[in-house]
Amino acid sequence: MDRYMRWVLKWPKVVLISFFVVTVLLGSGMLNLKFDTSIATFLPQQDIEYQYYNKVKEIYGDCDTFVILAVSHNNLWQYDVLNNINHLLMDLEEFEHYNPSQEQQRTDKLAQVLSAQAITADELLNFFNADPAFKRLLSRKLETIGIAAGPLSERVKQKLKTAAATAGELKSRQTIDEIVSPFTAKDITGEDDMLATIDLIEKGGNGLRIIPKTDQEIQEFISRMKRNPAFEKGIYSTDAKGNITDLGLIIRFKDMSDSDAIAREILEIAGSYKELNIIPQGQPIIYIWINNFMQNDLFMLVPLVMLVTIIIFFINFKSIRGVALPVMTLSMATIWILGLMGHMGAKITTIGISIPVLMIAIGSSYAIHILNQYYEDYDLITQEGKARGLRDSMSHISVTVLLAGVTTIFSFMTLATHPLEALREWGLFTSLGIVFAVFISATVIPAGLELMPHHADGARFSRRKQSKPSFVDRIIGVMSYLSIYHYKKVIAVVMVLVVVSVFGLLRLKVETELLQFFKKDNYIRTSATAVCEKFGGRWGFNVLIDSGQADGIKTSKYLNIISDFRTWLGSRENQDLCIGRTDAFPDVIKTMHMAMNNDDRSFFAIPDNNADITDYLEIYSDEDANSDGRVDHFEAYVDPQFQTCNVLTRLSQNGGEPLGTSALKNIFSRISEHLTQTLPPGYSFKISGHPALLIKSVDYIVSGQVQSLFFSLVVIGMVVLMLMKNLKAGLLSLIPMSVAVIANFGFMGWTGIRLDIATSTIAAITIGIGVDDTIHFLNTFRKFITNGDSLDLALEHTLQAAGKAIIFTSLALTFGFSVLLLSTFKPLIDFGLLMMLTMTATTIGALLLLPSVIKLINMGHVKEEAGVRKLPHRVQEMAVSP
């Protein structure tokens, strides 16, 4: 390290210029950064259940991930309102049915129209009166861009062309598989011993829907909807009197590997119909809202965290260099890691949002320790000369920082083997970020100090002892007094705290449901509640019931078993299952049976005769686009062999509260128990879907947390043992961190903060930051013991030398993380609160518990004279001074 420091101090300008160049090069990658709030990165993709989930999607389509638009109006049953809803539907259908030649014609015409020297927005839109869907798209994009009065500027024209091209590319993906609505739904009718499908709203010769205009036509439309009981809470919802209040547009997708673009387009389309009351919901929509919250909080709160940290820096060092150099290193470390993520194509996930904040935390610790050493050695540097004194001072503290950095890196690297992708990436990138923070701090700060003048009479920089101790000095004095003369009481109090925390740990709950991340009055949650009340739920899962043989579905026995199961799910005694709606193949057969019996609703039932079921399916005709033996209308409900039926089960809420993973686990357990007891021999079942995978991810979070904690403590203990060549030091390093982790989990248990994807990183952070303070303390303690200090004197000197840096690091980070409490995003609020607790716990652990344990085991091997119980004068002074 001494050789490296000689080189840095010899070429400080070269070093700083090189680092600025690297910062610019890496920083350019931040332009490529994207956010990924999808649940995919939090799912166990190598797990057999995840693979089965993908197989289910291949057979039945993605039935459990959808978007619902609940559409209402004060005067719903008017032609103008219904026509507006039709336009809304047509705008969405643009992304379902792709016409390449039409899109090319639109692009060419738009380019031609925009080539005019002066054209206003209204004039532009009038050119597309014959293409109303594209006209509405241009109007939406112009509103999003924001335009001023008068002719469109070249900047606006270019943005509009880009937006239109992007929309065209999104259409070409044909992400939307199907839109189920009152305007697109089909029903089954029977006539002359034949079954056929009819549209609830007929189409004209041009293929466009004929929207009912007169009162009679509207009433006929309402009657057609109400004719089929399966439509209620599917494509419409009613009030207590049975009047239709909302129409539902359910949007299903082919491939949701990247839902961000299409979900944003859906929100933009829905938002453009301001005359309609539209409530959007569904997992893809929630991902977008979470994305927006993450970005807003990241861009607003991280600068505030940095500002608070700067204030603490100034209070501590009271100099420009004491602020400028740390801020420079923190900024560089953050830019390097985020830029690298951008260059590598990595995305910021829900948990990845903590990375910039973490770089501030870790980087602040290293910067404060280095600068604190510089100020401690200021007089020595003056005496020895700047060149030699600065080299000696920086070489010593850089070794401490390097040791702390190595152990912290190992702590975070234990997450790199986590079964969940999001946590693996977080462990990898935070580890790299710490490498950057250590490297930058140990290089840029010494180089900057070398270029700055060192005044021999710099009294404001010197740490010569003042006649009146500061507040921090008095805190250190109290800790010295307690750890030297009341160490047994300190340890006893900590043991009581540990016991209380263990009881809190037993109350800890694990949660991965996204809605739990938001406050109760947040629109995300209130809209979810509204959609659940109107349409039975915003997401769902699949119950696959296998008859055991091909065509086994086509029997009255099997279909009645499915119907009985659905009745059991929705029964009054099972309201706690929170099943809002189910859809399954028996409804198709029931509708056919009713249609073949003059639409008599008493025949909306399963036929007793198996032959009737077979006949219905033979005489029924509809499209089979993929020629797999199932008409398209059946594909969500049955497999090609007609052996297994998919019961689409939509989840509601529990008293207005979103269902957490513990509730989901109970629901699936009850369903499994019921089916195990009621299904006949030869039948089998499986449950699949996003909720099932969330439950599985909980198991991985818990097991991964235990594994990470165990390996972190073992690896760090071994690293400290090897670095300090002292078994006691290795074991001692584990004590304050272990206590801090237990206290953290205990606090979470007692306060109801749940262990989720975000808070599952707190343990690794606690260990990572705690080991910095511990190593700094032990390394300084070893120096004083080696110099011949007695045990008590070594502890006093260690607390004086290292304590101030540790305390100011803790203060900077505690106040910095307190800013996160201003967030509207619950994970960030919990993260900020737990980080504040972490800073407090690790500081107390390093400055009070650790010296108390050292005193208890007499680590210094220096016996004190019998009867000598007098506290060193300096410690007394700091402890009692007013």
Summary of the structure (lengths in Angstrom):
residues: 882
radius of gyration: 33.7
end to end distance: 42.3
largest distance: 112.2
contacts: 2972
relative contact order: 0.11
helix: 65%
strand: 10%
